[in-house]
Amino acid sequence: MKPLNPRFIFLLSLTVVSSSFGFYLPGLAPVSFCEEKSKGDLFVNRLDSVESVLPYEYDAFDFCKDTNERRPSENLGQVLFGERIETSPYKQNDDIRWASRWDYILVSMPHTNIQWFSIMNSLVIVLFLTGMVAMIMLRTLHKDIARYNQMDQEEAQEESGWKQVHGDVFRPPRMGMLLSVFLGQGTQVFIMTFITLFLACMGFLSPANRGALMTCAVVLWVLLGTPAGYVSARLYKTFGGENWKTNVLLTAFLCPGIVFVDFFMMNLILWVEGSSAAVPFGTLVAILALWFGISVPLTFVGAYFGFKKPGIEPPVRTNQIPRQIPQQSFFTKAMPGIIMGGILPFGCIFIQLFFILNSIWSHQMYYMFGFLFLVFIILVITCSEATVLLCYFHLCAEDYHWWWRSFLTSGFTAVYLFVYAVHYFFSKLQIIGAASTILYFGYTLIMVLIFFIFTGTIGFFSCFWFVNKIYSVLKVD
């Protein structure tokens, strides 16, 4: 067979793509290359009996012939020269299940080995942190509890360590209103993310349906207003807060309002630029209707039940006079601990983050939801263990300000995410123009805010469980 004409290859690609998406190029009728015959320079399309002059040479392909079965069927429309249409050479494969129809894309992706390397790297980090936490819980902490419970009161006063701050460790934090609001929104985001990734991992959210993942996430977020209001109200009451109206309003409007304002400004830029990617005004109105009509009332309902419940009772009493915190070394100060706390969680996700950014900004298909769900579980474990370790070290240094620190330690992972997004912008993308740059960083800030609240909530509740656990088994007179 003679070599293919490059012009023929180009027009063949355009025809296949156009027919796949339901439109046809001007002046080029839909063709079936196995079912056309040449009559000089005139070609006849037997599907619609339209004669058209095609600007390329005609080549016969042997693989299009059906040697097993030939059942001629009557042509729809006019029959030219008594010809018949042969059966299609393409057979339906019944061995492929519907849920596995996109697996060939996953198998053909060249970065699968990198994904497995990332998973193994993350598992090593998790095993290291788990070993550290197990050593603290089973050896050091167990010995501390046994020694403290056997000491007399006078001996205990001469000792130093985490027991000495038992009268201040549950002292309500500063800005407890804002912390409770963040934790309520973080709970909502955590449940939404878990359910969305689980459904995607099980194959319910197909990558062929563009926007299915985002639509599922938005709908779940709207329906999960009740847990957000309940957690925020319950913790705010635990902190001793009394301004419950402000707490409910901030829970319902603060973080969603920031995200919506940012998204609206980005969409406004798209409108000004005349981009087809701009969200229609009717869709924005529908989002607002879902927010105010469903999410806000559900948040109020959750807050009502949260304030009806009593506050979480701490296992030890809080002293009236705050204890003076001793001079801290560099590594036990707040800022170095917060900066170090976000390194390990980010190390578990940065390779997966690269593929996610490629799918968003480089138009690459993302189908590795199994990897993503596994990395999500690893991220939760890593944030919890890293925050618990640093919390224990700070309590041993008699620094009892752990409320905000536990939230910021794991939440600082979002700062590393932003730094990586800046690096990705300058090293991988060729974005020109102020509008495109503003769009990139505007949407990135939305991702960073959601990720900050999400990871911070994980770290806080891990430390909250840890601190309650160790002080509940401690005998305090």
PAKESE-492919 format. One record per residue (C-alpha): residue number from 0; chain; x, y, z. Coordinates in steps of 0.1 Angstrom, whole numbers, plus 5000, padded with zeros to 4 digits. Layout:
BEGIN
{NUM, A, {X, Y, Z}}
...
This chain:
BEGIN
{0, A, {5000, 5000, 5000}}
{1, A, {5014, 5034, 4990}}
{2, A, {5023, 5059, 5018}}
{3, A, {4994, 5080, 5032}}
{4, A, {4991, 5115, 5020}}
{5, A, {4996, 5139, 5050}}
{6, A, {4967, 5160, 5038}}
{7, A, {4945, 5129, 5038}}
{8, A, {4955, 5120, 5074}}
{9, A, {4947, 5156, 5086}}
{10, A, {4912, 5156, 5069}}
{11, A, {4906, 5120, 5082}}
{12, A, {4912, 5132, 5118}}
{13, A, {4890, 5162, 5114}}
{14, A, {4862, 5141, 5100}}
{15, A, {4864, 5115, 5127}}
{16, A, {4864, 5141, 5155}}
{17, A, {4836, 5161, 5140}}
{18, A, {4814, 5130, 5135}}
{19, A, {4821, 5119, 5171}}
{20, A, {4809, 5152, 5185}}
{21, A, {4778, 5154, 5164}}
{22, A, {4788, 5182, 5139}}
{23, A, {4803, 5182, 5105}}
{24, A, {4828, 5204, 5088}}
{25, A, {4814, 5227, 5061}}
{26, A, {4815, 5212, 5026}}
{27, A, {4826, 5178, 5039}}
{28, A, {4798, 5152, 5041}}
{29, A, {4800, 5125, 5068}}
{30, A, {4818, 5096, 5052}}
{31, A, {4823, 5059, 5059}}
{32, A, {4857, 5050, 5044}}
{33, A, {4849, 5013, 5041}}
{34, A, {4816, 5019, 5023}}
{35, A, {4825, 5043, 4995}}
{36, A, {4836, 5036, 4960}}
{37, A, {4856, 5058, 4937}}
{38, A, {4842, 5068, 4903}}
{39, A, {4870, 5089, 4891}}
{40, A, {4871, 5121, 4911}}
{41, A, {4834, 5117, 4922}}
{42, A, {4827, 5100, 4955}}
{43, A, {4792, 5088, 4966}}
{44, A, {4782, 5086, 5002}}
{45, A, {4757, 5058, 5003}}
{46, A, {4744, 5068, 5038}}
{47, A, {4726, 5098, 5024}}
{48, A, {4731, 5094, 4987}}
{49, A, {4750, 5128, 4985}}
{50, A, {4776, 5132, 4958}}
{51, A, {4806, 5152, 4970}}
{52, A, {4841, 5158, 4956}}
{53, A, {4866, 5150, 4983}}
{54, A, {4899, 5168, 4981}}
{55, A, {4921, 5138, 4989}}
{56, A, {4930, 5104, 4974}}
{57, A, {4910, 5074, 4983}}
{58, A, {4928, 5044, 4999}}
{59, A, {4914, 5010, 5007}}
{60, A, {4920, 4996, 5042}}
{61, A, {4921, 4958, 5045}}
{62, A, {4912, 4958, 5081}}
{63, A, {4878, 4972, 5074}}
{64, A, {4866, 4941, 5056}}
{65, A, {4842, 4918, 5073}}
{66, A, {4852, 4883, 5062}}
{67, A, {4830, 4864, 5086}}
{68, A, {4796, 4878, 5080}}
{69, A, {4780, 4896, 5050}}
{70, A, {4744, 4904, 5053}}
{71, A, {4734, 4932, 5029}}
{72, A, {4708, 4956, 5042}}
{73, A, {4686, 4979, 5023}}
{74, A, {4699, 5014, 5019}}
{75, A, {4679, 5043, 5035}}
{76, A, {4669, 5066, 5007}}
{77, A, {4678, 5063, 4971}}
{78, A, {4697, 5032, 4960}}
{79, A, {4725, 5042, 4935}}
{80, A, {4734, 5016, 4909}}
{81, A, {4717, 4988, 4929}}
{82, A, {4744, 4989, 4955}}
{83, A, {4740, 4976, 4991}}
{84, A, {4755, 4986, 5024}}
{85, A, {4775, 4959, 5041}}
{86, A, {4774, 4953, 5079}}
{87, A, {4797, 4973, 5101}}
{88, A, {4831, 4956, 5108}}
{89, A, {4830, 4969, 5144}}
{90, A, {4817, 4945, 5170}}
{91, A, {4803, 4952, 5204}}
{92, A, {4825, 4938, 5232}}
{93, A, {4801, 4924, 5259}}
{94, A, {4830, 4914, 5282}}
{95, A, {4836, 4950, 5293}}
{96, A, {4814, 4961, 5322}}
{97, A, {4798, 4995, 5322}}
{98, A, {4817, 5006, 5354}}
{99, A, {4850, 4995, 5337}}
{100, A, {4845, 5012, 5303}}
{101, A, {4871, 5039, 5310}}
{102, A, {4898, 5015, 5324}}
{103, A, {4917, 5015, 5292}}
{104, A, {4925, 5052, 5298}}
{105, A, {4939, 5044, 5332}}
{106, A, {4960, 5015, 5318}}
{107, A, {4974, 5037, 5290}}
{108, A, {4984, 5066, 5312}}
{109, A, {5022, 5069, 5313}}
{110, A, {5024, 5082, 5349}}
{111, A, {5009, 5052, 5367}}
{112, A, {5043, 5041, 5380}}
{113, A, {5048, 5076, 5394}}
{114, A, {5015, 5073, 5412}}
{115, A, {5025, 5040, 5429}}
{116, A, {5058, 5056, 5439}}
{117, A, {5039, 5085, 5455}}
{118, A, {5017, 5061, 5473}}
{119, A, {5046, 5041, 5486}}
{120, A, {5064, 5073, 5497}}
{121, A, {5033, 5084, 5516}}
{122, A, {5029, 5050, 5532}}
{123, A, {5065, 5052, 5545}}
{124, A, {5057, 5086, 5561}}
{125, A, {5026, 5073, 5577}}
{126, A, {5044, 5042, 5591}}
{127, A, {5071, 5065, 5605}}
{128, A, {5046, 5088, 5622}}
{129, A, {5025, 5058, 5634}}
{130, A, {5057, 5044, 5650}}
{131, A, {5064, 5077, 5667}}
{132, A, {5028, 5080, 5680}}
{133, A, {5028, 5044, 5692}}
{134, A, {5061, 5049, 5710}}
{135, A, {5047, 5080, 5728}}
{136, A, {5014, 5064, 5737}}
{137, A, {5027, 5030, 5748}}
{138, A, {5060, 5039, 5764}}
{139, A, {5066, 5075, 5773}}
{140, A, {5030, 5085, 5780}}
{141, A, {5023, 5053, 5798}}
{142, A, {5053, 5057, 5821}}
{143, A, {5044, 5094, 5827}}
{144, A, {5009, 5085, 5838}}
{145, A, {5021, 5057, 5861}}
{146, A, {5048, 5080, 5876}}
{147, A, {5024, 5109, 5881}}
{148, A, {4997, 5087, 5897}}
{149, A, {5022, 5073, 5922}}
{150, A, {5037, 5107, 5933}}
{151, A, {5027, 5126, 5963}}
{152, A, {5015, 5161, 5958}}
{153, A, {5047, 5177, 5970}}
{154, A, {5068, 5156, 5946}}
{155, A, {5045, 5164, 5918}}
{156, A, {5049, 5201, 5923}}
{157, A, {5087, 5197, 5918}}
{158, A, {5082, 5178, 5886}}
{159, A, {5078, 5193, 5852}}
{160, A, {5058, 5181, 5822}}
{161, A, {5024, 5179, 5807}}
{162, A, {5007, 5171, 5841}}
{163, A, {5016, 5205, 5855}}
{164, A, {4993, 5223, 5830}}
{165, A, {4962, 5201, 5838}}
{166, A, {4945, 5232, 5854}}
{167, A, {4950, 5253, 5822}}
{168, A, {4949, 5229, 5793}}
{169, A, {4911, 5233, 5789}}
{170, A, {4911, 5270, 5793}}
{171, A, {4889, 5285, 5765}}
{172, A, {4909, 5299, 5736}}
{173, A, {4910, 5334, 5724}}
{174, A, {4888, 5341, 5694}}
{175, A, {4868, 5310, 5702}}
{176, A, {4839, 5323, 5680}}
{177, A, {4861, 5322, 5649}}
{178, A, {4876, 5288, 5657}}
{179, A, {4842, 5272, 5662}}
{180, A, {4830, 5287, 5629}}
{181, A, {4861, 5273, 5611}}
{182, A, {4856, 5239, 5627}}
{183, A, {4819, 5238, 5617}}
{184, A, {4827, 5246, 5581}}
{185, A, {4857, 5221, 5582}}
{186, A, {4834, 5193, 5593}}
{187, A, {4810, 5201, 5564}}
{188, A, {4839, 5201, 5539}}
{189, A, {4854, 5169, 5553}}
{190, A, {4821, 5149, 5550}}
{191, A, {4815, 5164, 5515}}
{192, A, {4850, 5154, 5503}}
{193, A, {4848, 5119, 5518}}
{194, A, {4815, 5111, 5501}}
{195, A, {4824, 5126, 5468}}
{196, A, {4857, 5108, 5465}}
{197, A, {4841, 5075, 5476}}
{198, A, {4814, 5078, 5449}}
{199, A, {4841, 5087, 5423}}
{200, A, {4862, 5057, 5435}}
{201, A, {4833, 5034, 5431}}
{202, A, {4827, 5045, 5396}}
{203, A, {4795, 5065, 5400}}
{204, A, {4810, 5098, 5388}}
{205, A, {4822, 5091, 5353}}
{206, A, {4849, 5114, 5338}}
{207, A, {4829, 5113, 5305}}
{208, A, {4803, 5134, 5323}}
{209, A, {4820, 5167, 5326}}
{210, A, {4812, 5186, 5357}}
{211, A, {4797, 5156, 5375}}
{212, A, {4823, 5157, 5403}}
{213, A, {4818, 5194, 5410}}
{214, A, {4780, 5191, 5408}}
{215, A, {4781, 5162, 5433}}
{216, A, {4804, 5182, 5456}}
{217, A, {4782, 5213, 5456}}
{218, A, {4750, 5194, 5462}}
{219, A, {4765, 5175, 5491}}
{220, A, {4779, 5207, 5506}}
{221, A, {4744, 5223, 5504}}
{222, A, {4728, 5192, 5521}}
{223, A, {4755, 5191, 5549}}
{224, A, {4746, 5224, 5565}}
{225, A, {4732, 5206, 5596}}
{226, A, {4766, 5190, 5607}}
{227, A, {4783, 5224, 5603}}
{228, A, {4758, 5242, 5625}}
{229, A, {4758, 5215, 5651}}
{230, A, {4796, 5213, 5655}}
{231, A, {4801, 5250, 5655}}
{232, A, {4773, 5256, 5681}}
{233, A, {4784, 5227, 5703}}
{234, A, {4821, 5238, 5704}}
{235, A, {4812, 5275, 5709}}
{236, A, {4791, 5265, 5739}}
{237, A, {4820, 5244, 5752}}
{238, A, {4842, 5275, 5749}}
{239, A, {4818, 5293, 5771}}
{240, A, {4804, 5316, 5743}}
{241, A, {4770, 5332, 5747}}
{242, A, {4765, 5352, 5715}}
{243, A, {4748, 5324, 5697}}
{244, A, {4732, 5345, 5670}}
{245, A, {4765, 5358, 5657}}
{246, A, {4779, 5322, 5658}}
{247, A, {4751, 5309, 5637}}
{248, A, {4753, 5337, 5611}}
{249, A, {4790, 5334, 5608}}
{250, A, {4788, 5297, 5603}}
{251, A, {4762, 5300, 5576}}
{252, A, {4778, 5330, 5557}}
{253, A, {4815, 5336, 5565}}
{254, A, {4834, 5309, 5545}}
{255, A, {4808, 5304, 5518}}
{256, A, {4805, 5341, 5514}}
{257, A, {4843, 5345, 5509}}
{258, A, {4842, 5317, 5483}}
{259, A, {4812, 5331, 5465}}
{260, A, {4826, 5366, 5463}}
{261, A, {4859, 5353, 5449}}
{262, A, {4841, 5331, 5424}}
{263, A, {4818, 5360, 5414}}
{264, A, {4848, 5383, 5408}}
{265, A, {4865, 5357, 5386}}
{266, A, {4833, 5351, 5367}}
{267, A, {4829, 5388, 5362}}
{268, A, {4864, 5389, 5346}}
{269, A, {4853, 5361, 5322}}
{270, A, {4821, 5381, 5313}}
{271, A, {4842, 5412, 5305}}
{272, A, {4866, 5392, 5284}}
{273, A, {4837, 5376, 5266}}
{274, A, {4848, 5340, 5274}}
{275, A, {4825, 5311, 5268}}
{276, A, {4838, 5296, 5301}}
{277, A, {4818, 5322, 5321}}
{278, A, {4791, 5308, 5343}}
{279, A, {4757, 5320, 5331}}
{280, A, {4738, 5345, 5353}}
{281, A, {4710, 5320, 5358}}
{282, A, {4734, 5294, 5372}}
{283, A, {4747, 5319, 5397}}
{284, A, {4711, 5326, 5408}}
{285, A, {4705, 5289, 5412}}
{286, A, {4736, 5286, 5433}}
{287, A, {4724, 5314, 5455}}
{288, A, {4690, 5298, 5458}}
{289, A, {4706, 5266, 5469}}
{290, A, {4727, 5284, 5495}}
{291, A, {4700, 5306, 5510}}
{292, A, {4671, 5283, 5505}}
{293, A, {4686, 5250, 5516}}
{294, A, {4721, 5253, 5532}}
{295, A, {4714, 5283, 5555}}
{296, A, {4681, 5268, 5570}}
{297, A, {4699, 5234, 5575}}
{298, A, {4727, 5253, 5593}}
{299, A, {4702, 5270, 5616}}
{300, A, {4686, 5236, 5623}}
{301, A, {4720, 5221, 5632}}
{302, A, {4729, 5251, 5654}}
{303, A, {4696, 5247, 5672}}
{304, A, {4703, 5212, 5682}}
{305, A, {4739, 5221, 5691}}
{306, A, {4729, 5248, 5715}}
{307, A, {4703, 5225, 5731}}
{308, A, {4730, 5201, 5740}}
{309, A, {4753, 5208, 5770}}
{310, A, {4789, 5218, 5763}}
{311, A, {4816, 5191, 5762}}
{312, A, {4827, 5185, 5798}}
{313, A, {4865, 5185, 5802}}
{314, A, {4880, 5157, 5823}}
{315, A, {4898, 5181, 5847}}
{316, A, {4889, 5214, 5863}}
{317, A, {4903, 5247, 5851}}
{318, A, {4921, 5270, 5875}}
{319, A, {4909, 5305, 5879}}
{320, A, {4943, 5321, 5876}}
{321, A, {4962, 5312, 5844}}
{322, A, {4996, 5295, 5849}}
{323, A, {5027, 5313, 5837}}
{324, A, {5043, 5296, 5807}}
{325, A, {5080, 5290, 5811}}
{326, A, {5106, 5303, 5786}}
{327, A, {5104, 5282, 5754}}
{328, A, {5132, 5270, 5732}}
{329, A, {5132, 5277, 5695}}
{330, A, {5116, 5243, 5685}}
{331, A, {5088, 5245, 5711}}
{332, A, {5077, 5280, 5701}}
{333, A, {5044, 5283, 5682}}
{334, A, {5056, 5294, 5648}}
{335, A, {5084, 5269, 5642}}
{336, A, {5061, 5240, 5652}}
{337, A, {5033, 5252, 5629}}
{338, A, {5057, 5255, 5600}}
{339, A, {5072, 5220, 5606}}
{340, A, {5037, 5205, 5611}}
{341, A, {5026, 5211, 5575}}
{342, A, {5057, 5196, 5558}}
{343, A, {5048, 5159, 5562}}
{344, A, {5012, 5161, 5551}}
{345, A, {5022, 5181, 5520}}
{346, A, {5049, 5155, 5512}}
{347, A, {5021, 5129, 5510}}
{348, A, {5000, 5148, 5484}}
{349, A, {5023, 5169, 5463}}
{350, A, {5026, 5143, 5435}}
{351, A, {4989, 5138, 5433}}
{352, A, {4985, 5176, 5434}}
{353, A, {5006, 5178, 5402}}
{354, A, {4981, 5156, 5383}}
{355, A, {4952, 5175, 5397}}
{356, A, {4966, 5208, 5385}}
{357, A, {4973, 5193, 5351}}
{358, A, {4937, 5182, 5348}}
{359, A, {4924, 5217, 5358}}
{360, A, {4948, 5239, 5338}}
{361, A, {4964, 5217, 5311}}
{362, A, {4931, 5199, 5300}}
{363, A, {4943, 5164, 5308}}
{364, A, {4918, 5138, 5318}}
{365, A, {4919, 5127, 5355}}
{366, A, {4907, 5092, 5361}}
{367, A, {4928, 5081, 5391}}
{368, A, {4901, 5084, 5417}}
{369, A, {4913, 5052, 5434}}
{370, A, {4947, 5068, 5440}}
{371, A, {4931, 5100, 5450}}
{372, A, {4909, 5083, 5476}}
{373, A, {4938, 5064, 5490}}
{374, A, {4959, 5097, 5492}}
{375, A, {4929, 5113, 5510}}
{376, A, {4930, 5086, 5537}}
{377, A, {4968, 5090, 5540}}
{378, A, {4964, 5127, 5543}}
{379, A, {4939, 5124, 5572}}
{380, A, {4962, 5100, 5591}}
{381, A, {4993, 5121, 5585}}
{382, A, {4977, 5154, 5596}}
{383, A, {4963, 5137, 5627}}
{384, A, {4996, 5120, 5638}}
{385, A, {5018, 5150, 5630}}
{386, A, {4996, 5173, 5650}}
{387, A, {4993, 5149, 5680}}
{388, A, {5031, 5146, 5681}}
{389, A, {5037, 5183, 5682}}
{390, A, {5009, 5189, 5707}}
{391, A, {5025, 5164, 5730}}
{392, A, {5059, 5181, 5727}}
{393, A, {5043, 5215, 5735}}
{394, A, {5024, 5201, 5765}}
{395, A, {5056, 5186, 5779}}
{396, A, {5072, 5221, 5776}}
{397, A, {5042, 5233, 5797}}
{398, A, {5027, 5254, 5769}}
{399, A, {4989, 5248, 5772}}
{400, A, {4978, 5270, 5742}}
{401, A, {4970, 5241, 5720}}
{402, A, {4935, 5250, 5706}}
{403, A, {4945, 5273, 5678}}
{404, A, {4980, 5257, 5674}}
{405, A, {4964, 5223, 5666}}
{406, A, {4942, 5239, 5640}}
{407, A, {4971, 5259, 5624}}
{408, A, {4997, 5231, 5625}}
{409, A, {4979, 5208, 5600}}
{410, A, {4962, 5238, 5583}}
{411, A, {4996, 5252, 5574}}
{412, A, {4997, 5225, 5547}}
{413, A, {4975, 5248, 5527}}
{414, A, {5004, 5274, 5527}}
{415, A, {5027, 5248, 5511}}
{416, A, {4999, 5241, 5486}}
{417, A, {4998, 5278, 5476}}
{418, A, {5036, 5279, 5473}}
{419, A, {5035, 5248, 5450}}
{420, A, {5007, 5264, 5429}}
{421, A, {5029, 5295, 5424}}
{422, A, {5058, 5273, 5414}}
{423, A, {5035, 5254, 5390}}
{424, A, {5023, 5287, 5374}}
{425, A, {5058, 5299, 5366}}
{426, A, {5073, 5265, 5356}}
{427, A, {5046, 5246, 5338}}
{428, A, {5021, 5271, 5324}}
{429, A, {5025, 5297, 5297}}
{430, A, {4998, 5321, 5308}}
{431, A, {5000, 5356, 5292}}
{432, A, {4978, 5385, 5302}}
{433, A, {4966, 5400, 5335}}
{434, A, {4931, 5386, 5332}}
{435, A, {4944, 5350, 5330}}
{436, A, {4968, 5355, 5358}}
{437, A, {4941, 5369, 5381}}
{438, A, {4918, 5340, 5372}}
{439, A, {4945, 5314, 5381}}
{440, A, {4954, 5329, 5414}}
{441, A, {4917, 5337, 5422}}
{442, A, {4907, 5301, 5418}}
{443, A, {4938, 5289, 5436}}
{444, A, {4929, 5310, 5466}}
{445, A, {4895, 5292, 5468}}
{446, A, {4913, 5259, 5468}}
{447, A, {4937, 5270, 5495}}
{448, A, {4910, 5283, 5518}}
{449, A, {4890, 5251, 5515}}
{450, A, {4921, 5230, 5520}}
{451, A, {4931, 5251, 5550}}
{452, A, {4898, 5247, 5568}}
{453, A, {4897, 5210, 5559}}
{454, A, {4932, 5200, 5572}}
{455, A, {4929, 5223, 5602}}
{456, A, {4897, 5206, 5613}}
{457, A, {4914, 5172, 5611}}
{458, A, {4943, 5184, 5632}}
{459, A, {4921, 5200, 5658}}
{460, A, {4898, 5171, 5664}}
{461, A, {4928, 5147, 5666}}
{462, A, {4944, 5168, 5693}}
{463, A, {4911, 5173, 5711}}
{464, A, {4906, 5135, 5713}}
{465, A, {4943, 5131, 5724}}
{466, A, {4942, 5157, 5751}}
{467, A, {4909, 5145, 5765}}
{468, A, {4922, 5110, 5766}}
{469, A, {4955, 5116, 5784}}
{470, A, {4940, 5139, 5810}}
{471, A, {4910, 5116, 5817}}
{472, A, {4933, 5088, 5829}}
{473, A, {4953, 5111, 5851}}
{474, A, {4946, 5112, 5889}}
{475, A, {4944, 5149, 5899}}
{476, A, {4936, 5160, 5935}}
